[in-house]
């Protein structure tokens, strides 16, 4: 299919004028990738907002006044508390299993600042308030909180008490200047990390949002910042900051910043965006004569996330959306998960790439990028690199006999000048396996946030990704690698509608201790359980098909898988999801025929046989059984298979029979529903309805010329006004053409609830009773004439009130 589409695209491009062959090749790669990525990995289970609440899997906090305008979250697992910052407000929530206690601190801008902000032309509601952007632990009893302060950033210390206490107070008179700690503008992204009493922040530090810097503030050392130079930072958008040690020598600790910026090495591609990982030494104090109070160890490298395409043309995802550090037992080597998006006009795509710290360090230890002059191409620097190597930290490693460096102030000026002129590394950082673990293209939402949980399963470890979107949903995804192959299989386990209305997810935190996800949006914060295994079903096969690393069949139900548990009977198959192998000693037939009933319909009308598989990933096959012989239903323009079932646009007598709906998922087949379709003669029903509906206009007739068998109560209401009757007749006819008579009880219930009074109900019920009698008479007459066995309908009561 991809090859065929490639040929068509080439033909199309061949007719286009003014495009170079190289540009055409890029378009081909992008378009072919779009074609191959349109086979979306649909979620196996979709859980709407109401289901999450009703099963006690989710709870929402929207503030004491119903509108939180959430802008900052800090999950404190040591204290079992969740701290929130919003517009002019701070909250502290206890995370106990039954506790819902919360405390609030009102924290508006300083007097006069709101008015000054409005005078500068800023929006009073969305800009001229104190939006809390930063919540970090300062010491054992206090948090550092910083807000925009109506475009005059301010910070304060919040007393949160010791563990076991629920103290939450602030001295409003003890407020410090917050410039360099949070942006002035509440909508501008920034990144920060707090370590050793020092705050490292990447942000725009001025009122106009033009001074993009990396700051170090607080603590006992001097304030540090980057030099104002586009070679260092060119319109950056900071996403994340983390301190990651290199080794056991704390003098080698480095702070890593993840951001996007305009690429200076992109040549003629003006405005090209690249994603970077930059770093500084935590013990950097600048130079003695050069780079005084400026970072002397700042270097950066490009983060690549691309899908290999034809002719060596990759599809690049250049825009960084979010970063999550999956901490491991080795604190020096976390896995870096990152969400990227495209900035291409050809298609909208998202990808998740995973990076190893060893690969990041290797790029920083490689050659520097260099350009001789404006008319030269970028290349690897091949000259002599001064010692100590620019970008390294003053430590035991850099010290040599007779050449000891107590701090960066002892570095030679040649080292600092080289670092200033060569901040970019030549080699990029590639993801593990050189490709994304997840790719989504042309989807109706955007991927915005990610957290990851490493889960121990029966057959190994799995990284479960929770991905937040801009419409308030969370995707629960795993990626499987098939042996030594580079191919990955993406499995979307669940799609959770966390918030009632579509709203962008702005923050996500995961608590492994509580097995919960904390999802933030402007509407509030939600606590969502990572798993609810019983949702998958009550049989071994259903639990196995779920392929959820959290869940396993324990012999009686689908329950949480606990490693090293005393229970020996645990069935789980994440890699293949094969219930035929895992549940061979279970009664697999217990899943068959979840529904077995009779459906009546009139020939020449439309009807609908409903069958919805539990998993959207399953494929459905319809069989028809006549005289113990089963064959697959032949589909055409008249008989159509939809996601909800089988639609007959016009029913014939020969369509009568037993219809069997089967689903197939991972080579496991089960029967979902068996429907006996009884087709009534149109003449019999028409005659009955003609007698009962004498005097009614021809607008009540169907396409075959007979009167409709069912009419809503509204057709009789309001004195039978012609315009109202005409509207209701049209509405009812269209609805019945769409859903068919198998759903008549639902329509009847809706009609009566919305329009019918008691008198009309009795009249309409009488009509239904006559129609039921007509069905029975027609069935007996047909059965008698054909010599068939007299079969009693089993579901007539469902058609009555």
Secondary structure, DSSP 8 states (H G I E B T S, - for coil): -HHHHHHHHHHHHHT--S--HHHHHHHHHHHHHHHHH-S----SEEE-HHHHHHTTSEEEE--TTS-----EEEEETTTTEEEEE-BSEEEEEE--SS---EEEEE----TTHHHHHHHTT--TTTTSS-BEEEEEE-SSSEEEEEE-TTTS-EEEEEE--STT----EE-TT--EE-BTTB-SSTTS--EEEEETTEEEEEEE-STTS--EEEEEESSSS--EE--S-TTT-SS-EEEEEEEE-SSS-GGG-EEEEEEEEE-TTSTT-TT-EEEEEEEEETT--B-SSSSBTB-SS-EEEEB--EE--GGG--EE--EEEEEEEE--SSTT--EEEEEEE---SS--EEEEEEEEHHHHHHHHTS-BEE-SSTTS--EE--S---SS-TT--SSTTT-BTTB--SSGGGS-HHHHHHHHH--BBSS-B--GGGS-SEEEES-SS-EEEEEEEEEEETTEEEEEEEEEETTSEEEEEEEEE-TT-S-EEEEEEEEEE-SSS---EEEEEEETTTTEEEEEETTEEEEEES--GGGG-SSHHHHHHH--TTEEE-SSSEEE--TT-S----B--TTT--HHHHTTTS-GGGGS-SEEEEEEEETTS-EEEE---S-TTSEEEEEEEETTEEEE----SSEEE-SSEEEESS--GGG-EEEEEEEEETTEEEEEEEEEEEEE-HHHHHHHHHHHTTT--GGGB-TTSSB-S---GGGT-GGG-HHHHHHHHHHHHHHHHHH-GGGHHHHHHHHHHHT--HHHHHHHHHHHHHHHHHHHHHHHHHHHHHT------S-GGGG--
